[in-house]
Each structure stands twice: as structure tokens, then as C-alpha cells.
Amino acid sequence: MLELPLLVLCAVGSRLDALVALEAAGGLWTIALMLLAQGFHRSAYTVLAVVAALLTFGGGLVFVRFFERELDP
């Protein structure tokens, strides 16, 4: 439910706003996965949360690198 405004901002916002929304959504998903891992007492789900965090950060870096010229104000 909290992800919906962020996904809308990713779709219709400027590129810099979309990047911020993407990073925020990735952080929320990572926290949700970590809480699910703790709730179900499954350490394997914790690995999924850590991988999601790393991929979100890496995806943001790739986004900035790809659009670096167009992100300058």
C-alpha cells in the first residue's frame, strides 16, 4: 500500500524524482522482507532481503551512470 505512490512517481515524475522514489521503494521492500524473515524464523529469507538491498543500490548507481548527462540541472 505504501509502495503505490512511489511507483506512480517513478512512472510520471522526472528522472531524478524517479530515482529517489526507486531508492525509497527498494528500502521499503528490503525492510518488509527482513521483517518477514524474522516473523517466519527463516534465515534463508534474510539472504533475499540482503540481496534485494544490494540490487536496489546497484540499480540506482546504474541509473545515475546511464543518465548522468541528463540529470544535471
C-alpha positions in Angstrom: 0.0 0.0 0.0 2.9 2.4 0.8 4.6 1.5 -2.5 1.8 2.7 -4.8 2.6 6.5 -4.6 6.3 5.7 -5.1 5.5 3.6 -8.2 3.3 6.4 -9.6 6.1 8.9 -9.0 8.5 6.5 -10.8 6.2 6.4 -13.8 5.3 10.1 -14.2 8.0 12.0 -12.4 11.2 13.5 -13.7 14.2 11.2 -13.9 15.7 12.5 -10.7 12.4 12.2 -8.8 12.0 8.6 -10.2 15.5 7.7 -8.9 14.6 8.9 -5.4 11.3 7.1 -5.5 13.1 3.9 -6.7 15.6 4.0 -3.9 12.8 4.7 -1.3 10.7 1.8 -2.7 13.8 -0.5 -2.6 14.4 0.4 1.0 10.8 -0.3 2.0 10.8 -3.7 0.2 14.1 -4.6 2.0 12.6 -3.8 5.4 9.5 -5.7 4.6 11.5 -8.8 3.5 13.6 -8.6 6.6 10.6 -8.4 8.9 9.0 -11.4 7.1 12.2 -13.3 7.6 12.2 -12.6 11.3 8.5 -13.3 11.6 8.7 -16.7 9.9 12.1 -17.5 11.6 13.7 -18.3 8.3 17.3 -17.3 7.8 17.1 -18.0 4.1 14.7 -15.2 3.7 17.2 -12.8 5.3 19.6 -13.5 2.4 16.9 -12.5 0.0 16.5 -9.2 1.8 20.2 -8.5 1.7 20.4 -9.3 -2.0 17.4 -7.0 -2.6 19.2 -4.2 -0.8 22.4 -4.6 -2.8 20.5 -4.8 -6.1 18.5 -1.7 -5.3 21.7 0.2 -4.5 23.4 -1.1 -7.7 20.4 -0.3 -9.8 20.4 3.3 -8.6 24.1 3.6 -9.5 23.5 2.2 -13.0 20.6 4.6 -13.4 22.7 7.6 -12.4 25.6 6.4 -14.7 23.3 5.9 -17.7 21.5 9.3 -17.3 24.3 11.4 -15.8 24.3 14.0 -18.5 20.5 14.4 -18.4 20.4 14.6 -14.6 22.5 17.8 -14.4 20.3 20.8 -13.5 
